Amino acid sequence: MSTASDGDVELARAAREGDAEALARLSERLACVPGLVRSMHGRLGRPLHEDEVEEVVQETLTVLWSKLAQFDGRSALETWVYGFCGTQLIKSLERKRRRSKVVYGHEADRSAVAPGADLARIEFEWVHAALDRLDPPADDVVRLKHFEELTFDEIGERLAISPNTAKTHYYRALERLRTTLAPLWRVEQEKNR
């Protein structure tokens, strides 16, 4: 029984062998990479600069080409590509995090006093970037609940919504924040093992 991914395996094989038509078709199929990387980057709160995102796209395409022989058709080509996009994005974020830890001169002396402060600053930035990606009034509800420590009744009064509506926005926002931030925290936990 032939599947759509069987055609993808044949396409990958022909492209590796230098078939011009297969290379053109593969190029068309891999045109999804910039969009996938940008979409994932957006879900993470856009922590990278545009040139860094472009670098992730190029790195992903390079890795895909080098690993093309390993594509076995257990999934569609785009599904296989999606995994590489996520991996390269996380690697780029990790490199950026490591680079941000390099300090010189008086900065180095100050950073020795507060171990873990850099991680707290990065997590603070992640949380605020993720909050900025929430739709109103959910972003305001979370900020009022956690930063001003208001009750749902007080939040409702301040935003001119019912307390139950405030609760609904709050719990939905927390779920979105968990989804957005979980991959970043997983990277940190694995690094600290």
N, C-alpha and C positions, 0 to 999 in steps of 0.2 A: 504494500500500500504506500503510495507516494504522498508526502505532505508538503505544505508550503515551505517548510524549513529545509526539505531535501533540495529544493531549487536554490535556497540560500547557500547550502553547502557547495553546490556545483558552481554557483556564482563566485564564492570565495576561492575555490580551487582554481577556476579559470583566471581570476584576477591575479592570484599569486603566480600563475604561469605566464602572465604578461599579455593575455588576450585583451586587445584594445577595447572591444565592445564591453567585455566584462568589467574592465577598469572604469569605463564611463558609467555603467550601471551601478557599480559599487560606489562610485563618487556621488551619484544621485542619492543613493540610499543613506550614505554617511552624512548627507547634508542636514540630517536631523541633529547631529552632535551639538552645534552651537545653541540651538533652541533648547535641547535637553539640559545642557550645562547652565544656561541662563535661568531656566525654570527652577532647577535645583538650587541655584545660587539665590534666587528670589525667595524661595521657601526658607532659606537659612537666614534671611534678613539682610542680604547683600553685604556681607562682611569684606568682600574684596573690591579693589578698584577695577575699572573696566579693562585696563591693560593686563591685570592679573587674571581676569576671567578669560580674556583672549588667549593668554598663555595656557590656561587649563584646557581650552578647546584644542590648541595645537598639540599639547602633550597627549591628550586623549586620542587624537587622530594618529599620532606617532605610535602609541602603545597598541592601538587597534591593528595597525598595519603589521607590527611586529608579532602580534598574537593571532593573526588571521588563520594561520595553519592549525590552531587549536580549536577553531570554531567547528563544532560537531553537529550542529543542527538540532540540538535538543530543545531549542527555542527559536523564535524568529530572530533574524539578524538584528533588528532594532531592539529587541529585548536584551540580547547579549550586549549590545552597544551601551544600553542604559546603565548596566552595572559598571562598565568602565568609566562612564561619565561621573558617576557618584564617587567611585574610588579615587579618581584623579582630583576631583574637587576637594575631598577630605584630605588628601595628601597635600594639596596646595594650602589649605587652611592650617594644617599642622606645620608646614614649613614657615608660614607667616607667623604663627604663634612662636615657634622657636627663634625666628629672627627678632621678634619683638622683645625677647628676653636678653638679647645681647646689649649690654650697656657699657659705657666707658667713663673714665674719670670719676668725678664726684657722684654721678648717677650710680656707678658700680658700688661705691661705698654705702649710699643710701639703700640700695636694693638688698644689700647683705643684711640690713637691720630687719627687713620685713619679708621673710620668706613666705611665698604663697600669695603675696599681694598682687603679683602680676596675674595670676590665675583668677583672683577675685575681680580684678579690673576687667579682664577679658569676659568673664561670665556676666558681669554688670553690663558690658557693652552688648553681649548677645541678647540678654533679656530686654534691654531697651530697644534694640534693633527689632526684635520679634514683636514687642509691644507696638512699635511704630507701624508694623505690617497689619495689625488688627483693624477691622472696620469700626467706625464710631457706632454706637457709643461704647462698644465692648472695651476698647482701649482705655477710655476714661473710667469705666467701672472698675477695671483691674487696678489702675493707678490710685483711684480714690480708696479702694478697699485695702491695698497693701501699703501705699506710701503715706496716705493721710489717716489710715485706720478707721474709716467711717463704717457704720453699719449699713445694711442694705436699705433700711428706712431712710437714713441720711443721704445715701447715694441717690435713691429715688427722688427725694425732695430736691437735691442739688441739680439733677439732670432732668427733672420734670417727667419722670417715668414711675411706674409702680414698683414697689420693692420686689415683687415677683418677677417683673421684667428685668430688673437689675440682676437678680439671682440667675435668671436664664442666660443673660449676656455674660455674666461672670463665669459660669461653669462651662459654657461653650468656648469662651476665650481661653480658659485654662487648658482645655483639651487641645486647642490649636497651638498653644504655647508648648505643651508637652511634645506634640508631633514635630514642631519646628526645632526645638532645642535638644530633643533626645539624641539625635545623631552626633551633635557636638559634644555632649556630655559623655557619650559612649567612647568617643575618641580619647577624651581626657582620662577616663577610667582605665582603658586599655593601656595607655601610655604610663600610668602610674602603677601598673601591676609589677 
